[in-house]
Amino acid sequence: MRAIQNLAQLTLDEYLHVGDIAIDGSIKRGDITRFLASRVGDEGKVLAFSNQKKEIDDVATSLFLSGLHERVDLISKDFTGIPAYFDPTQPIGAALFQIDAATDQEALLNVIKPLLMALKDQGMILLIANDATELDILEDYAKTLPEKAYGVQKFSDLLSKDHAILIQRL
């Protein structure tokens, strides 16, 4: 997933700023959490979600060793808990989700809908998957968004078969 993730990080670099709030909806290895923490600065915050204790522990150690631990709130819940943790008065700069076959796309869609309304201008949601079918429901929904309010792009890596959908508030 490196090529798609690198492309996503280049895009985020342009729009995510010091002081922003970012969400890592699926910690996994923690590389996205660390990337987001490095971009939001000391004034920003990353909310990182996982219901896997090992992922939380591994990322906590990595963040501490890299000096980024104070910028991240590690939350021991899966992505469905996200709406309870963001403040609608503080716009979200970016939210990223690493999706796999076990991800409940309908549940994720129920989280994305309120997130779309909470995005700052030029804020974005990035959905990364190993297989295009893991994005089917989310892609269908993204196609219904109003063009004047959101930009939607789909990326595919022809060699690795990784896919991503980027939704940006205009």
Secondary structure, 3 states (H helix, E strand, C coil): CHHHHHHHHHHHHHHCCCCCEEEECCCCCCHHHHHHHHHHCCCCEEEEECCCHHHHHHHHHHHHHCCCHHHEEEECCCHHHHHHCCCCCCCEEEEEEEECCCCCHHHHHHHHHHHHHHEEEEEEEEEEECCHHHHHHHHHHHCCCCCCCEEEEEEECCCCCCEEEEEEEC
